[in-house]
Amino acid sequence: MGRITEDLIRRNAEHNDCIIFSLEELSLHQQEIERLEHVDKWCRDLKILYLQNNLIGKIENVSKLKKLEYLNLALNNIEKIENLEGCEGLTKLDLTVNFIGELSSVKTLQHNIHLKELFLMGNPCADFDGYRQFVVVTLQQLKWLDGKEIERSERIQALQDFPAVEQQIREQEKAYCLKRAKDKEEAQRKLQEEENEGEREGRHTGFDGRWYTDISATLPSSEESKDDIQAPEIQEGGCKKKKLDNGEDDLEFWNKPSLYTPESRLETLRHMEKQRKDQEKLSEKKKKVKPPRVLISENGRALNVNEPKLDFSLRDDEKRNQIVLDLAVYRYMDTSLIDVDVQPTYVRVMVKGKLVLPAEVKPDRSSAKRAQTTGHLVVYMPKVGEIITGCQGTSKPVKSTPDSSREQTNKSYSSRCQ
């Protein structure tokens, strides 16, 4: 549930450089606000205040907003018009789709002499017989009611019928108040049942507060290591079952008939908030449960793994009898963050992963360099074995040498041929 805080107001005051004391317009719609508070202390210069589509149940803490001209409280849980006498400059008031059943409470707006527009459509009182006539006579300063202009002839006719209309309104108000009291009792009873049911469900959890499906979390370390691969499957099954149960509860909730009351709106919001929290918990569990990463197959063969998805090329330099790995490391990445580990049958570069080599190489003769322009990492790995070269019908073995002495290798090769 939301509350009106200083930080919330500042975040919605960007058009005023986040300065709130001189703020003239403020929009706090769709924030799940339950109580109207603090605004009259922090924003005394407000002229326009948007609070539609929240859960505000009472008009309060606005009496000090002397400059307020437009107040929008549509789609809230308000049941009575009150505490607006201090808003001396109020010219427009929107209370569309609330729960106002006490139509006589509009009399409090007689002190707002500048009020020209009023919206009450969508409230229970708008369905009363004689509703419009009663409001037209009670608020003589009004020019528009529910978006329709009040004609002079309509006001004269309403004044003539007012005694009978007023009696009708009182009877309808009384009947509505009795019905509303029953609705409140029923809502309170349902809420108490839900709380009791939640307490009963809580007693079925384990001794440490966990559900029985989480029993693997209490296993000894030896058993955990033994069943390391099976544990995620058990947890995943529990998550699926819980998700299915939540889906059934959700479907049952939305199919259940209910009255449109302030309590039902709050109940709907509580249900949606519970569903959101359950979904977040399931997402967190899915993130925690990860299958073990397999780097070596059952037959001992190393597998290629490229987690960061870096481009690379692996080529066999037959001329110099070496395998060359060109890895596209990020250009501005610090070299200290890269760890190269060359093994006889594979190379591991800790920009994470392992690349399987097509032939066995010499780790102690290998070298790694970074390109200054692109940042690529180039690893030179001489292959195990000797090169047999022939010259004038004879053949002599020539051992592979590091790439750093390329010129010396060429000279040595030429001398042997001579």
N, C-alpha and C positions, 0 to 999 in steps of 0.2 A: 504494500500500500504506500502511496506517495504522500509526501508532506511538503508544504511550502517552506523552503529554506532560503537563506541568503544566497547560497551558491546557485540554486535553481533560478532565482530571479536574475542574478548577474549573467548567467548563461543565456537567458532570454532577453538580455538588454544590450546585445551587441550593437544594435543601431544607435545606442546612446553611449558608446565606448565603455560599456559595462558599469556605468555610473547609475546607481539606483535612486539616490535621493531626489534627483531632478527628472526622473523618468515620467513621461506623460502617457505612454502606451505600453501595455504589458500583456503578453499572450501566454497563458498557462493551460491551454486546452490539452486534453488527452494525456494527463499526467497521473491518473488514478488518485487524485487528491480527495481526501475524505473530510478535511476541515479547512475552512477559510480563516486564515490567521496571518498575523504579522504585516500584512500588506499596508494597513492604515498607519503603521509606525515607520516603515522603511520607505514607502513611496507616497508621500503626502501630496505630490503634484500630479498624480494620475488623473488622466481625462478619459482614457479608454481602458477597460479591463475585460479580457477574454478568459472565461473559466468554463467554457462549454465542454461537455462530454467528460465529466469527472464523477466523483461519488460524494459530492458535498451534500450534507443533509440539513444544513441550517445556514441562513444568511446572518453573518455576524462579522464583527471586526472591520467594518467598512464605514462606520459612522463619521470618522475623521477625514474622509476623502471629500472635502468640500468642493473640489474642482471636478469631481467625477461626472462625466456627461453620458457615458454609455457603459452599461454593465450587462455582460452576456453570461447567463447562468443556465443556458439551455442544456438539456440532457444531463441532469443531476438528480439527486434524491430529495429535493426540497419539498416540504409538505405545508409550509406556511410562509406568507410574505411578512417580513418583520425587519426591524433594525436598519431601515434605510432613511429614517427621518433626517439624519445628519448629512446626507448627500444632497446638499442644497442645489447643486448645478445639474442634477440628473435630468436628462431629457429623453433617454431611451432605455428601456428595461426589457430584456429578453429572458423569459422563463419558460420557453417552449419545452414540452415533453418532460415535465417533472411530476410530482405527486401531490400537487396542491388540491386539497379537497375542501379547505376552509375558505370559501370564496369571500366571506365577510372580512378576511384579513387584508383585502385590497384597500380597506378604509385607512390603513396606515400610510398609504401613498398620497393621501390628501395633503400632507405637509410638503410634498415634493411639487411645488407650484409650477415648476418649469417642465414637468414630465409631459411629453407630447405623444410618445409611442410606447405601447405595451403589448407584449406577446404572451398569451396564456394558452394557446392551442396545444392539444396533446396532454393536458392536465385533466384529472377527473372532474374538476369544477366546470370545465368547458362543456361537459355533457349535461349540465343541469338545465332544466327548463327555466328560461328567463335569465340565463347567464349574461348575455350581451347587454340586455336592458339594465341589469343590476350594475354592471361595471360602468356603463355609460352615464348613469345617474350619479353613482358614487364618486367618480373621478371626473369632475366638470372640466378640468384642464386638459384632458386627453383630446387629441386630434385623430389618432389612428389606434385601432384595436385589432390585433391579429392581422395586420397588413391591410385592413379595410378602413377607409376614411369614415369618420363619424359625421353624418350629415346633420344639419340643424333640425330638420324635420324628425329625424330619428331620435334626437335627444328630447324633443318636445313630447313625442309619443311615449318614450320611456318614462318621462316624468309623470305622465298621466296614469300609467299602469304600475307605477312603482309600489304602492301599498300591497297589491296582490302579489306582485313579483317577489317582494321582500319576504313575504310569508312563505312562498314556495321555496325560496332559497334556504330559509331556516330549516324547513322540514327535510329537505334533501341533504343538507349538511349534517343534520342529526343522524339520519339513516346511514350516511357514508361513514361518520365517526364510529358508529357501532360496528359496522362491517370491518372497518380498519383495525379496531381493537381486537376483533377475532383473528384477523390475518396476522397481527403481531404475536398473539398467543400461539398460533399454529407454527409460525416461523421459529419462535423460541423453543417450542417443543421439538421440532425437527433438528435444530442446532444441538439441543441437549442429547438427542438420540445419536447423532453423528459423533459427538464427543465421547459418549459412553462406548460406542462401537469401536472407536479408535483406541480407547483404553483396553478393551478386550483383545483387540488384535495385538496390542503391545505386549500382552501377557504371554502370547504364543511365540515370542522371539526367544533366542537362546539365553543362557545365563549371563552372557556378556553383551546382550543387546543385539546380536547378529541373528539373521534368519538362518534356519537350518541349512539352506542351500549354500551358505558360506562356510560350511564345516571344514573345507579344505584349508581355510586360512589358519586353523588351529592345529594342523598336523605337525608332527615333529619334523625337524630339518632333514633327517635321513629319508623319511618317506616323501618329503617334498622333492628332494633330488631324484628319488626313484621314479616318481610319477610326474616328472616335470612337464612332459609333453601332454599328459592326459588332463592336467589341472585346468588349462584354458578351455578345453572342451566342456568340462563340467560347469565352469563359470558361465560360459557362453549359453549353455542350455538353460541355466537359471535365469539369465538375462532375458532369453526369449520367452520363457514362461511368465516372467513378471511383466514383460511388455504386452503379452497376450491378455493377461488379467487386467492390466491398465486399460487396454483397448476396450474390453468388455464393460468395465466400469464407466468409461467415457461414453460409450454408446448408450448405456442404461441411463446415465445422467441426462443426456440431451434428449432422449425419448420420453423422459419422465415429465408429465404435465405439471405446470406450475403457474401461479398467478404472477402478473407483472407488478411487483411491489419493490420498494427499496431493499427489502431483505433478499428478494430473489436476485436482484442485481449484484448485491454483495456476495451471495452464495455462488453465482456464476463466476465472479472474479476470483473468489477463493479456489474454486475448482480449476480454473484455467491456470492459476498460479501454481497449484499443486501438480498439475500435469506438466507444467514447464520445468519445475524442480525435479520431478521424476525423470524427465527426458534428459536433463543435464546430468543426473547421477548415472543414468545408463550410458551416456556418451563418455563420461569420465572412466567408467569401468571398461568400456571398449578400448579406450586409449591405453589403459594400464595393461590390459591383457594382449600381449603381442606374441605371436608364435616364435619359437627359437629360430635364430638365423642359422642356416646350414651352409657351411663353407667347404666341408669335405664330404664327399659322397660315401656310401657304405663300402664301396670297393677301394676307398682311399684316394680317389681322384679329386684334385682341387677344382672348385667351381668358380667361374667368373662372377664377380660381384662388383657392381658399379652403382653404389647408392647415391652419390651426388650427381650421377648422370653426366659425367664429363666426357667430352669427345676425346677419342684417342685413336692412335694408329699403331699397329704392331707389325713391323716388317723385318724380314730376314736379309741382312746385309752379307751376301755370300762372298763378296770381294774381300771384306775384312773379317769374315767368319764371326759375325756377331748378330745378335738380335737387338733391334732398336725400338724402344717404346717412346712414342711422342704423345704426351698427355697434356691436354688443353687446360692447364691450371689457370685459375682466375688471375688476371694480369696484375692486380694490385695486392694480391695476397702475399703476406710475409712468408719468406722461405722457411723460417723457423717453425711454421705450422705444418710443414710437409715432412713426413718421415718415410724414407725409402728402405725397404727390407728385401734384398734379393736372395732367393733360395735356389737350390739346384733345379727345381721343376716349376717354380712360380715366383712372381714378384708381387710384393705387397706395398702399395703406396697409401699411406694413411691420410688420404683425402678420400675417403674411406672405401676400401674394397680391395680386391685381389684379382690380378690378371694372370691367367694360366698361360705359360710359355709353350711354344710348339717344340722346343728342344731344350736339353739340359745346358745350363750356362755356368760360368765361374763367378760366384759371388764376390770373391776376394779381388777379382780383376775388373769388377764393374765400376762404373762412374755415372754420376748424375749432374746435369747442368740445367740452368734456367735461361731461356731466351730473353734478352733484354727488351726486345721490341714487343713481343706478344705475351711473354710471361709463361710460355709453354715449358713444361718440364720434359727434358729429353734424357732417357736412361740408356747408357751403352752397356751391353752385357755380352762379353765374349763367350762363345759356345765352347763346350767341352769337346776335345778331339784335335786332330792335326790336319793340316791341309797338305795334300800330296800334289806337288807341282812337277812338271817335267821340263827338261831343257836339253836339246840335242841328243835325244834318245836316252837320257839318264833321268832318274827321279830321286829327289832328296826331300826329306820331311822338313817343313818350315813351321815352327810353332807360332801361334797367334800372339800378337802383341797389342798393348793398349793403343787406343786411337790417338792418344796425345803424341805418340812417336811415329806418325805416319810416314814422314820423310825418311827416317832411319830404316823403316821396314822396306821401303822401295829400294834403297841403296843396298841393303843386305840381300835382297832378292836378286838384284842385278849382278852382284859380285859372285853369287853362287852359280849363276848361269854362265858366267865367263869361265 
